[in-house]
Amino acid sequence: MPEVRLVGEDGKQIGVVKTPEALTYAQDRDLDLVEVAPEARPPVCRVLDYSKYKYEQAQKQKAARRHQQQITIREIKFRPKIAQNDYDTKKGHVTRFLKAKDKVKVTIMFRGREVTHPERGTALLDRLSGELAEIAVIEQSPLQDGRNMTMMLAPSKAILAGEKDESPNGNQVAVNDSSGAKADSSDGKNRSPAASALSPGSNGNDGQPGAGDQPATPTPSDAGG
């Protein structure tokens, strides 16, 4: 290329100059002549420290990747005639996933003649989404596909912004610490995992977990069940 549009080290345009002159300009300043817009006519070249430029570009890309949110889709499966204790436990799993900023695919599995009563599945999904309305939004309404009915829940804007730290019943969600104990804000005391595992089922028949009724943290196989 016989000539280029030259941009100085301070970002100001110098103008269209002969290529050898641009090279001399860069060498006199102990810098590099880098072509930044080859499609332009004439091509645009900038005078800069190329090693520093590459480092700054790499840092910008690293920062951009760090700020990208990785969305994971979890799945929790229910039965239409699920027992209250099992419902509370699975609801706890859904809550935990949402607070981790994951999406949750909730699946109702129908067996045998249960498929002739899809309204039971719809009612169960509506109940779950209603109880989690403060931390979840419905991304996909209940949809039946064969013997399964699915609904997709996504974290609410408050969760994504980090503004929601409490569960729908007003208690802070238990968080695992390094010792394996759970911190329960209802009484400010540490409770062991064994004590937490005994909680589901002690809340009565109103369908809402009590102040200390946080379900035990599941293994990966439990969360899929």
C-alpha positions in Angstrom: 0.0 0.0 0.0 1.5 3.3 -1.1 -0.1 5.4 1.6 -2.1 5.2 4.8 -4.2 7.3 7.0 -2.0 7.8 10.1 -3.3 8.1 13.7 -0.8 9.2 16.3 0.0 7.7 19.7 -2.3 10.2 21.3 -5.3 9.1 19.1 -5.2 12.2 17.0 -5.3 11.9 13.2 -2.2 13.0 11.5 -3.5 12.6 8.0 -2.8 10.6 4.8 0.9 10.0 4.4 3.2 7.8 2.4 3.8 4.4 4.0 7.5 4.8 4.4 6.9 8.2 6.2 4.4 6.5 8.6 7.0 3.8 9.4 9.7 6.4 10.0 7.2 8.4 12.3 6.6 5.3 14.4 10.3 4.3 14.6 11.4 7.7 15.7 9.1 7.3 18.7 10.2 3.7 19.4 6.7 2.5 18.7 4.9 0.2 16.2 2.9 1.0 13.2 -0.3 -1.1 13.4 -3.0 -1.4 10.7 -6.3 -1.1 12.5 -8.7 -0.7 9.6 -7.5 -2.5 6.5 -10.8 -2.2 4.7 -10.7 1.6 4.7 -9.4 3.5 1.7 -6.6 4.3 2.4 -6.0 1.8 5.2 -5.9 3.3 8.7 -2.7 2.7 10.7 -2.1 3.7 14.3 1.2 4.4 16.1 1.3 2.5 19.4 3.1 0.0 21.6 1.9 -3.2 20.2 2.8 -5.4 23.2 0.9 -3.1 25.5 -2.0 -3.0 23.1 -2.3 -6.8 23.0 -2.1 -7.0 26.8 -4.9 -4.4 27.2 -7.1 -6.2 24.6 -6.6 -9.5 26.5 -7.5 -7.8 29.8 -10.7 -6.4 28.3 -11.7 -9.8 26.9 -11.1 -11.4 30.3 -13.2 -8.8 32.1 -16.0 -9.3 29.5 -16.0 -13.1 30.1 -16.0 -12.5 33.9 -19.1 -10.4 33.7 -21.0 -12.8 31.5 -23.7 -14.7 33.4 -23.6 -18.5 32.9 -27.2 -19.7 32.9 -27.8 -23.3 34.0 -31.1 -25.0 33.5 -32.0 -27.4 36.3 -34.9 -29.8 36.3 -37.1 -30.9 39.2 -39.8 -33.6 38.7 -43.1 -33.8 40.5 -46.0 -36.3 40.5 -49.6 -35.1 40.4 -50.3 -36.8 43.8 -47.1 -35.7 45.5 -47.1 -35.9 49.3 -46.8 -32.7 51.3 -43.3 -33.5 52.7 -42.0 -34.3 49.2 -43.5 -31.1 47.8 -41.8 -29.0 50.5 -38.5 -30.7 49.8 -38.7 -30.2 46.1 -39.9 -26.7 46.5 -36.8 -26.1 48.6 -34.6 -27.4 45.7 -36.3 -25.1 43.3 -35.8 -22.1 45.6 -32.1 -22.9 46.0 -31.6 -23.2 42.3 -33.3 -19.9 41.6 -31.3 -18.1 44.3 -28.2 -19.5 42.6 -29.5 -17.6 39.4 -30.3 -20.9 37.6 -33.4 -21.5 35.6 -35.6 -24.4 36.7 -37.6 -26.7 34.4 -40.4 -28.1 36.5 -41.9 -31.3 35.1 -45.1 -33.1 36.2 -44.9 -36.8 35.3 -48.3 -38.5 34.7 -48.7 -42.3 34.9 -51.5 -44.4 33.8 -54.9 -42.8 34.0 -53.4 -39.7 35.6 -52.9 -38.3 32.1 -56.6 -37.8 31.8 -56.5 -35.2 34.6 -54.1 -32.6 33.3 -55.8 -30.0 35.5 -54.1 -31.5 38.5 -50.7 -30.9 37.0 -51.7 -27.3 36.1 -52.9 -26.7 39.6 -49.7 -28.0 41.1 -47.5 -25.8 38.8 -49.7 -22.8 39.5 -49.4 -23.3 43.2 -45.6 -23.6 43.0 -45.2 -20.5 40.8 -47.5 -18.6 43.1 -45.6 -19.5 46.3 -42.3 -18.5 44.6 -43.6 -15.3 42.9 -41.1 -13.1 44.9 -38.0 -14.9 43.5 -39.2 -16.4 40.2 -40.9 -15.4 36.9 -42.6 -17.8 34.6 -40.6 -18.0 31.4 -42.7 -20.8 29.9 -46.3 -21.4 31.0 -47.4 -25.0 31.8 -47.3 -27.0 28.6 -48.3 -30.7 28.2 -46.3 -32.9 26.0 -47.5 -36.5 26.1 -47.3 -37.8 29.7 -45.3 -34.8 30.9 -46.2 -31.3 31.7 -43.5 -28.7 32.0 -43.1 -25.1 33.2 -39.9 -23.0 33.1 -39.1 -20.7 35.9 -36.4 -18.1 35.8 -34.8 -15.9 38.6 -36.6 -12.7 39.1 -34.9 -9.3 38.4 -34.4 -8.9 42.1 -32.5 -12.2 42.3 -30.4 -11.3 39.3 -29.6 -8.0 40.8 -28.7 -9.6 44.2 -31.5 -7.8 46.0 -33.4 -10.8 47.3 -31.7 -12.7 50.1 -34.7 -14.1 51.8 -37.1 -16.9 51.0 -40.8 -16.3 50.3 -41.8 -17.2 53.9 -39.6 -14.4 55.3 -36.7 -16.5 56.5 -33.2 -16.3 55.2 -32.3 -19.3 53.1 -29.8 -21.6 54.8 -26.3 -21.4 53.4 -23.7 -24.1 53.7 -20.5 -23.0 55.5 -17.1 -24.7 55.3 -17.8 -26.8 58.4 -21.0 -28.3 56.9 -23.3 -26.7 59.4 -26.3 -24.5 58.2 -26.9 -21.0 59.5 -30.6 -20.4 60.1 -31.5 -16.8 60.6 -34.8 -17.6 62.4 -33.0 -18.2 65.7 -29.4 -17.1 64.9 -28.0 -20.6 65.8 -26.1 -23.2 63.7 -28.0 -26.4 63.0 -26.4 -29.6 61.9 -27.3 -31.3 58.6 -28.9 -34.1 60.6 -31.2 -31.8 62.4 -32.2 -30.1 59.1 -33.0 -33.5 57.5 -35.7 -34.0 60.2 -37.4 -30.7 59.5 -39.7 -31.5 56.5 -43.1 -32.9 57.6 -43.2 -31.0 60.9 -44.9 -27.9 59.5 -48.5 -29.1 59.7 -50.9 -29.3 56.8 -50.9 -25.8 55.5 -48.4 -26.5 52.7 -45.9 -23.8 53.8 -42.6 -24.6 55.4 -42.2 -23.4 59.0 -39.5 -21.0 60.2 -36.9 -23.8 60.6 -38.2 -26.1 57.9 -35.5 -25.9 55.3 -35.0 -29.1 53.4 -31.7 -31.0 53.5 -29.4 -30.2 50.6 -29.9 -32.9 48.0 -27.4 -34.9 46.1 -27.5 -34.5 42.3 -29.6 -37.6 41.9 -32.2 -36.4 44.5 -32.7 -33.1 42.6 -33.7 -34.9 39.5 -36.2 -37.1 41.2 
